[in-house]
Amino acid sequence: MKRNGWVWILVAMAVFLMNLPVLNALITSFKSYAEIQSPHPRWLFRPIFNNYASIFHGQYPFPAYFLNSLIVAASAAILVVVVCFPAAYAIARYGTGKRTFFPVVVGIRLMPPIVFAIPYYLLLQAAGLIDTRIGLIAVEMTMNIPIALLLLVGFVQDLPKEVEEAALVDGCSTTELLIRVVLPMLSTGIASVLILTFIFTWNDFLFPLILTITKATTITVGASLFITSFGIQWGPISAAIVLSIIPPLFFAFVAQRYLVKGLSMGAVKG
């Protein structure tokens, strides 16, 4: 019992230290400018909501940034599943591209994202998609395909083949097999891929910074606009950080059981 008690204490300390920056941002978002700039930090203070009001009624269209992030993250997550689901089934069941295509695509994820920044910029510039949601969605979808494909191939390999064989004997076509049989069995795995892709896209800073200007700016880049040549507006930027954390955190908590169950379905075999 003593050992278990120390383990829980260490876990609690680790959780506290990992979330300390978020807690600091939360506390700072309710402080006045004078309290933030004070050389003696105060833990007991009168909370104010001026910082939250300033980001919604200030010089930057923060609601638009929030909407852009929501549309881009949700669209990228859905498109990743639409593209990777049939591809993962073909790789796992028919071995299509298993020795060449699959390793190359998954290997792309091992490269630093900055490697793709200039090529993506040139491609979107040539297509006239700089500072558009469509261009950003396409980039985010492409960057998340490797991890989604890796997970889905493992999920498909974990499914019993007997169910699929029985469906084919009953006269199901390949399309009907995917939609009516495989898709329901993979619901938890697909949910986990949706959640991870949404969170990865929502938190991305590099590509929205490089590929957007004003119209398609996301919340991560919008929060950084409070860092100006005149100084850092710690109150508004802390409020922006707190608000930007809420959607992915809520999404992860609501779908937590799907995420855990999906990620434990199986590993890539063979």
ZIZI-V858814 format. One record per residue. RES is the residue in three letters. SS is DSSP state (@ for helix, = for strand, . for the rest). OMEGA is omega as a letter, one per 40 degrees, with the letter a starting at -180 (none if undefined). NEAR is the number of other C-alpha atoms within 8 Angstrom. Layout:
BEGIN
((RES,SS,OMEGA,NEAR) (RES,SS,OMEGA,NEAR))
END
This chain:
BEGIN
((MET,.,i,4) (LYS,@,a,5) (ARG,@,i,6) (ASN,@,i,7) (GLY,@,i,8) (TRP,@,i,8) (VAL,@,i,8) (TRP,@,i,8) (ILE,@,i,8) (LEU,@,i,8) (VAL,@,i,8) (ALA,@,i,8) (MET,@,i,8) (ALA,@,i,8) (VAL,@,i,8) (PHE,@,a,8) (LEU,@,i,7) (MET,@,a,7) (ASN,.,a,8) (LEU,@,i,8) (PRO,@,i,7) (VAL,@,i,8) (LEU,@,i,8) (ASN,@,i,8) (ALA,@,i,12) (LEU,@,i,11) (ILE,@,a,8) (THR,@,a,12) (SER,.,a,16) (PHE,.,a,13) (LYS,.,i,13) (SER,.,a,11) (TYR,@,a,7) (ALA,@,i,6) (GLU,@,i,9) (ILE,@,a,11) (GLN,@,a,6) (SER,.,i,7) (PRO,.,i,4) (HIS,.,a,4) (PRO,.,i,7) (ARG,.,i,6) (TRP,.,i,4) (LEU,.,a,4) (PHE,.,i,6) (ARG,.,a,5) (PRO,.,i,7) (ILE,.,a,8) (PHE,.,a,8) (ASN,@,a,8) (ASN,@,i,13) (TYR,@,i,11) (ALA,@,a,9) (SER,@,a,9) (ILE,@,i,14) (PHE,@,a,10) (HIS,@,a,8) (GLY,.,a,8) (GLN,.,a,5) (TYR,.,i,8) (PRO,.,a,10) (PHE,@,i,10) (PRO,@,i,7) (ALA,@,i,7) (TYR,@,i,13) (PHE,@,i,11) (LEU,@,i,9) (ASN,@,i,13) (SER,@,a,12) (LEU,@,a,9) (ILE,@,a,9) (VAL,@,a,13) (ALA,@,a,14) (ALA,@,a,9) (SER,@,i,9) (ALA,@,a,15) (ALA,@,a,14) (ILE,@,a,9) (LEU,@,i,9) (VAL,@,i,15) (VAL,@,a,12) (VAL,@,a,8) (VAL,@,a,8) (CYS,@,a,12) (PHE,@,i,10) (PRO,@,i,9) (ALA,@,i,9) (ALA,@,i,13) (TYR,@,i,12) (ALA,@,a,10) (ILE,@,a,13) (ALA,@,a,13) (ARG,@,a,8) (TYR,@,i,7) (GLY,.,a,8) (THR,.,i,7) (GLY,.,a,8) (LYS,.,a,10) (ARG,.,a,6) (THR,.,a,7) (PHE,@,a,8) (PHE,@,i,10) (PRO,@,a,9) (VAL,@,a,8) (VAL,@,i,10) (VAL,@,i,12) (GLY,@,i,9) (ILE,@,a,8) (ARG,.,a,10) (LEU,.,a,6) (MET,.,i,7) (PRO,.,a,6) (PRO,@,a,6) (ILE,@,i,7) (VAL,@,a,7) (PHE,@,a,7) (ALA,@,a,10) (ILE,@,i,8) (PRO,@,i,7) (TYR,@,i,9) (TYR,@,a,11) (LEU,@,i,8) (LEU,@,a,8) (LEU,@,i,11) (GLN,@,i,9) (ALA,@,a,7) (ALA,@,a,6) (GLY,.,a,6) (LEU,.,i,10) (ILE,.,a,10) (ASP,.,i,13) (THR,.,i,10) (ARG,@,a,10) (ILE,@,i,7) (GLY,@,a,11) (LEU,@,i,15) (ILE,@,i,12) (ALA,@,a,9) (VAL,@,a,10) (GLU,@,i,10) (MET,@,a,12) (THR,@,a,9) (MET,@,a,8) (ASN,@,i,11) (ILE,@,a,11) (PRO,@,a,13) (ILE,@,i,9) (ALA,@,i,13) (LEU,@,i,13) (LEU,@,a,11) (LEU,@,a,13) (LEU,@,i,15) (VAL,@,i,13) (GLY,@,i,13) (PHE,@,a,15) (VAL,@,i,12) (GLN,@,a,12) (ASP,.,a,9) (LEU,.,i,7) (PRO,.,a,7) (LYS,@,a,6) (GLU,@,a,6) (VAL,@,i,8) (GLU,@,i,11) (GLU,@,i,8) (ALA,@,i,8) (ALA,@,i,11) (LEU,@,i,11) (VAL,@,i,7) (ASP,.,i,6) (GLY,.,i,6) (CYS,.,i,10) (SER,.,i,7) (THR,@,i,7) (THR,@,i,7) (GLU,@,i,9) (LEU,@,a,13) (LEU,@,a,10) (ILE,@,a,9) (ARG,@,a,8) (VAL,@,a,12) (VAL,@,a,10) (LEU,@,i,9) (PRO,@,a,8) (MET,@,a,8) (LEU,.,a,10) (SER,@,a,8) (THR,@,i,11) (GLY,@,i,16) (ILE,@,i,11) (ALA,@,i,12) (SER,@,i,13) (VAL,@,i,13) (LEU,@,a,12) (ILE,@,a,13) (LEU,@,a,8) (THR,@,i,14) (PHE,@,a,13) (ILE,@,i,10) (PHE,@,a,9) (THR,@,a,11) (TRP,@,a,12) (ASN,@,a,7) (ASP,.,i,9) (PHE,.,a,8) (LEU,@,a,7) (PHE,@,i,11) (PRO,@,i,13) (LEU,@,a,10) (ILE,@,a,9) (LEU,@,i,10) (THR,.,i,14) (ILE,.,i,9) (THR,.,a,6) (LYS,.,a,7) (ALA,.,a,13) (THR,.,a,15) (THR,.,a,12) (ILE,@,a,13) (THR,@,i,11) (VAL,@,i,11) (GLY,@,i,12) (ALA,@,a,10) (SER,@,i,8) (LEU,.,i,7) (PHE,.,i,11) (ILE,=,a,9) (THR,=,i,8) (SER,.,i,4) (PHE,.,a,4) (GLY,=,i,6) (ILE,=,i,7) (GLN,.,a,9) (TRP,@,a,10) (GLY,@,i,14) (PRO,@,a,13) (ILE,@,i,13) (SER,@,i,12) (ALA,@,i,16) (ALA,@,i,12) (ILE,@,a,10) (VAL,@,a,12) (LEU,@,a,8) (SER,@,a,10) (ILE,@,a,8) (ILE,@,a,8) (PRO,@,i,8) (PRO,@,i,10) (LEU,@,i,8) (PHE,@,i,8) (PHE,@,a,9) (ALA,@,a,10) (PHE,@,a,7) (VAL,@,a,7) (ALA,.,a,10) (GLN,@,a,8) (ARG,@,i,7) (TYR,@,a,11) (LEU,@,a,14) (VAL,@,a,9) (LYS,@,a,10) (GLY,@,a,13) (LEU,@,i,10) (SER,.,a,7) (MET,.,a,9) (GLY,.,i,9) (ALA,.,i,9) (VAL,.,a,10) (LYS,.,i,5) (GLY,.,none,2))
END
